[in-house]
Structure formats: structure tokens, C-alpha cells
């Protein structure tokens, strides 16, 4: 795998992990908050000190209620601290996720740029194939033109010149137009005399062959 692709994959996994941690922190803060509400409703008032304590067990009840209130207060303090820490952790995770998403976006841009360069190199190669096919076609058409000239002479010698009245160039032009019509234009074509790999602005010449300035005939990437 390409190094940049590995970076993108790593950052993506990092973001997923951070989001899971943030979800857990939010859940812990909510749990602590709900428990605090429950404790708030459970705190019963202590028996009034003005009531006579002569009844047997009154002092024991008062002590038990005080112990219970102390336990509930301690639990409330722990839960409040837990809730605050969980909310602080969630805020910090939000910040880390935002930073990671920025890094992910930049890494994806680099990956796309690398992919674009690869496509440009592939395009240069395909342009070369097209140029070779065109060279082969031009050679075949030259042979056909020569053959046509021989046919014209032979037909004239046989006093049957009417057999080859159609110009081969007209036939080939129409034949090409039917098959390549969507690639042809009625405008001036002098600028297309150069080989296709040189004309194609989106084709990138391989490193050993590159030497001209960026622009037409070679995609320029930073």
C-alpha cells in the first residue's frame, strides 16, 4: 500500500477511536448526572433536635441518619467530580477529533494528487499507443493510395477508366468521419501536427524523457 494511503487509513482509524472515546465520556457524564438527581431525591431531612430523645433508640436513629447523609454527600461529591472530568474529557476529545479531521483532509488531498499524477502517466502511455495506431493507419492508407493509383492506370490501359472514378481520398475521408466523427472538428487542425503525447496537456512524460517546460504536452503537478 502507498505510504500516503497508509497515513489516510491510520488517521481514519484514529478518528473512529477518538469518537468512541468521546461517546463513552458523554455516556459517563450522563450516568453521573442521572445518579446525582437520584441522590438529591433520596436525601431525607434529619430528625429535629428539638424533639425529646427520651424514647429508646432515638440516639441510635439519629446517628444512623447522620451516617447515611454523610455517605450520600460523599457519593454526590464523587459523582460531581466524575461528571466534571467526563465532560472535560469529552471537550478535549472534540478538540482532538477536529485536529485529526484536518490532518485526514490534508492527507486525502495528497493521496488524490498522487493518484492524479499516476493517471497522467497512464494517459501519456495511452497517447503513445494512439500515436502508434495512427502511424500504422497512415502507413496502410499510403499503401491503399498507391494501390489506387495502380488501379487507375490499369483501368485506363484497359480502357475502363469509369471503374475507378471515385477518388480514394474522398472515400477515406468519409470512412474516417463515420468512425471518428466525435473526435473530429471543423476548425483549423494545423496545431495538431505534433505527436499526440506532445499535444495532450494532461499527459505526463515519464521522468527520463521529461525536460521541457510544463504546459501543453505535459501535465504539471506540484
Buried (B, 14 or more C-beta within 10 A) or exposed (E): EEEBBEBBEEBBEBBEEBBEBBEBBBEBBEBBBEBBEEBEEEEEEEEEEEEEEEEEEEEEEBEEBEEBBEEBEEBBEEBEEBBEBBBEBBEBBBEBBEEBBEBBEEBBEBBEEBEEBEBBBEBBEEBBEEBEEEEEEEEEBEEEBEEBEEEBEEBEEEEEEEEBEEEBEEEBEEEBEEEEEEEEEEEEEEEEEEBBBBBBEBBBBEEEEEEEEEEBBBBEEE
